[in-house]
Amino acid sequence: MFPMAFIKGLLTSCLVLASLIFCTNAVPISIDKTKINIPEETIKESPQSVDTGLHYDRYLREVIDFLEKDQHFREKLHNTDMEDIKQGKLAKELDFVSHHVRTKLDELKRQEVSRLRTLIKAKQDIEGGNDIAVDHQALLKQFEYLNHMNPHTFEVEDLDRLIKSATKDLENYDKERHEEFKRYEMMKEHERLEHLKTLDEEGRKKEEEHYEEMKKKHADHPKVNHPGSKDQLKEVWEEADGLDPEDFDPKTFFNLHDTNGDGFFDEQELEALFTKELEKIYDPTNEEDDMVEMEEERLRMREHVMNEVDSNKDRLVSLDEFLVATKKKEFLEPDSWETLEQNQAYTEDEMREFEEQLVRQEQDLNQKAADLQKQKEELERQQDQLNAQKIELQQAVEHMERLKTQNEQPEMHLEGNAVPEMLGHDQPPIPPEHQPLPPGHQEIPPEQHVVLQNQQDLGQGHHNIPRNNQPMPPGHNNLPQDSPQVLLNHNNVP
């Protein structure tokens, strides 16, 4: 935003004394407005308030701040014009600065190189190249404002690169601002038209009427003076400085508004002169006034004055250039100034191309959204599979635990026809008639029950076996011979 003005402003030391001298020699009137307009605090802070918008802005500021602390460099700076600075003559004076300053500049450069390497690494991580080796030296070549081949010390070449890069980058800043504003205006119109599509016929009619009413209200403002003209500067002289318009003096005006006292109007100081004109058009409390458009109007005014007054194109207006311009016809009898509402920021072709670009971007976003949805569904499917496998594994573990528990139960040894007692259950004993028969025994029907008279009745058709020599069933004891005969019943068998 402030190319050479910024560099010159930062490279100059605090010129409070010069500014005060200018002010005390100017405006021989009773109103002491000069001191009010340039308080000491404003002078000290003015150069530091400029924001270049460069990604290496902090590095640039810190380098210049330390250079200003060196007496030799500061004196050389005062005796060097902007053309010599741009050609690199001032950079050669770096060899004569103090050791302390050079040491600090070395440290600043190492910090900046480290910052750039961190940015390169972060970009690589975002792009998913964690496993790829990074050639920092090759990638640092894109940063032309420092000598990447020597990352440790700050040399003459570094200062020369820094000044030239800042000059070139800042000269492109205005163009980028215009392009950004153009995109802003086209997007605003695009959103308005899209909103109309969502309304019914009556709603669209009301919205269009409101839109035209706001445009009419915005255009209804006092006359805007031609930037840099006598009428415009006299208005500042009268309303901002509180001075009599009949006493207007270009040289005194210049000294009053050269707030840092360096003998130049830089871009910031010029833009400050247009505030009164902009207040005629824009009010932040009005719905119809867009403050983004106000800043674009300010930029247009400053560029116009620079083109008319800055004869050597160093993006600064010297006192001599200013005084020459006040003698031109354009200063005394300027053309009317056309504001933004009279000059649309974009053409129909640019708007159509912008709409097509938005459509392509929307399609790309939709495709990415669809891809992400597929990835989500695939991840959900894989998660379901994992959950099912987890459940199966848990069931298998539980089954193994049950088997392990059953195998650990103690074995029971039974004697004879004893019935095992049910462990863990309080059940009554089984009656004899319901107890199971021993192996090899068969149940005898009731009608076949007979009283055994003697041993021969059991052996008809068979060899007579002495009673006492007959084998007894397992678990039975031999009865004595004199024991009485009993009625056999299978329910009596133990």
Residue pairs with C-beta under 8 A, 6 or more apart in sequence:
1 50
1 51
1 52
1 53
1 170
1 173
1 174
1 177
1 267
2 9
2 50
2 52
2 170
2 266
2 267
2 268
3 166
3 167
3 170
3 171
3 173
3 267
3 315
4 82
4 85
4 86
4 167
4 170
4 314
4 315
4 316
5 50
5 264
5 266
5 267
5 268
5 315
5 316
6 50
6 52
6 166
6 170
6 266
7 64
7 85
7 163
7 166
7 167
7 170
8 82
8 85
8 262
8 264
8 266
8 316
9 46
9 47
9 50
9 260
9 262
9 266
9 268
10 47
10 50
10 60
10 61
10 64
10 65
10 68
11 64
11 67
11 68
11 77
11 85
11 90
12 47
12 68
12 77
12 78
12 260
12 262
13 68
13 74
13 77
13 78
14 43
14 44
15 43
15 260
15 261
15 262
16 40
16 43
16 44
16 261
17 261
18 261
18 262
18 263
19 38
19 43
19 258
19 259
19 260
19 261
20 261
21 261
22 255
22 258
22 261
23 34
23 35
23 38
23 255
23 256
24 34
25 255
26 34
26 249
26 251
26 252
26 255
26 256
27 33
27 34
27 243
27 247
27 249
27 252
27 256
29 243
29 244
29 247
31 242
31 243
33 241
33 242
33 243
34 241
34 256
37 240
37 241
37 256
37 257
38 256
38 259
42 259
43 259
43 260
43 261
46 259
46 260
46 268
47 260
48 61
49 268
50 268
51 57
52 60
52 166
52 170
52 173
53 173
54 60
54 166
54 169
54 170
56 112
56 143
56 145
59 108
59 112
59 145
59 162
60 145
60 162
60 166
62 108
63 105
63 108
63 154
63 159
63 162
66 101
66 104
66 105
66 108
67 73
67 74
67 94
67 97
67 101
67 105
67 159
68 74
68 77
69 101
70 97
70 98
70 101
72 93
72 96
72 97
72 98
73 93
73 94
73 96
73 97
73 101
76 90
76 93
77 90
80 89
80 90
82 314
82 316
83 312
83 314
84 90
85 163
86 163
86 164
86 167
86 314
88 160
88 163
88 164
90 159
90 163
91 156
91 157
91 159
91 160
91 163
92 156
94 102
94 154
94 155
94 156
94 159
95 156
102 154
105 154
105 158
106 152
106 153
106 154
108 154
109 146
109 151
109 152
109 153
109 154
109 158
110 151
110 152
112 146
113 140
113 146
113 148
113 151
116 140
116 143
117 136
117 140
120 134
120 136
120 139
120 140
121 134
124 130
124 132
124 134
137 148
137 149
140 148
140 151
141 148
144 161
144 165
145 161
145 162
145 165
145 166
146 158
146 161
146 162
147 155
147 157
147 158
147 161
171 315
174 299
174 303
177 296
177 299
178 296
178 299
181 292
181 293
181 296
181 345
182 345
182 346
182 350
183 354
184 292
185 293
185 344
185 345
185 346
186 345
186 346
186 350
186 351
186 354
187 354
189 351
190 354
190 355
190 358
192 211
195 207
196 204
196 207
196 208
199 207
214 287
214 288
215 288
215 341
217 286
217 288
218 281
218 286
218 288
218 289
218 341
219 341
221 280
221 281
222 280
223 280
224 277
224 280
224 281
224 337
224 339
225 231
225 232
225 235
225 277
225 334
225 337
226 232
226 334
226 335
226 336
226 337
227 273
227 274
227 277
227 301
227 302
227 304
227 305
227 337
228 301
228 304
228 305
228 308
228 309
228 325
228 331
228 334
229 330
229 331
229 332
229 334
230 248
230 326
230 331
230 332
231 334
232 273
232 274
232 277
233 248
233 250
233 253
233 273
234 245
234 248
235 276
235 277
236 253
236 257
236 273
236 276
237 243
237 245
237 248
237 253
238 244
238 245
239 276
240 275
240 276
241 256
250 322
250 323
250 326
251 319
251 323
254 265
254 319
254 322
254 323
257 265
257 269
257 272
257 273
258 264
258 265
258 269
258 319
259 269
259 272
260 266
260 269
263 318
263 319
264 316
264 317
264 318
264 319
265 316
265 317
265 322
266 315
266 316
267 302
267 306
267 315
270 302
270 305
270 306
270 317
271 298
271 299
271 301
271 302
274 298
274 301
274 302
277 301
278 294
278 297
278 298
281 289
281 294
281 297
281 339
282 289
282 290
282 291
282 293
282 294
282 297
283 289
284 291
293 340
296 340
296 345
297 339
297 340
300 340
305 317
306 315
306 317
308 325
308 330
309 317
309 321
309 322
309 324
309 325
310 316
310 317
310 321
311 321
311 324
312 321
325 331
346 354
412 420
414 420
416 475
416 494
417 435
417 438
417 475
417 494
419 429
419 430
419 435
432 491
432 492
432 494
433 491
437 443
437 490
437 493
438 473
438 474
438 475
438 493
440 473
441 473
441 490
441 493
442 490
443 490
444 488
444 489
444 490
449 487
449 488
449 489
450 457
450 488
451 485
451 487
452 458
452 485
452 488
453 485
455 464
455 465
455 466
455 467
455 470
456 464
459 465
467 481
468 478
468 481
472 478
475 494
486 492
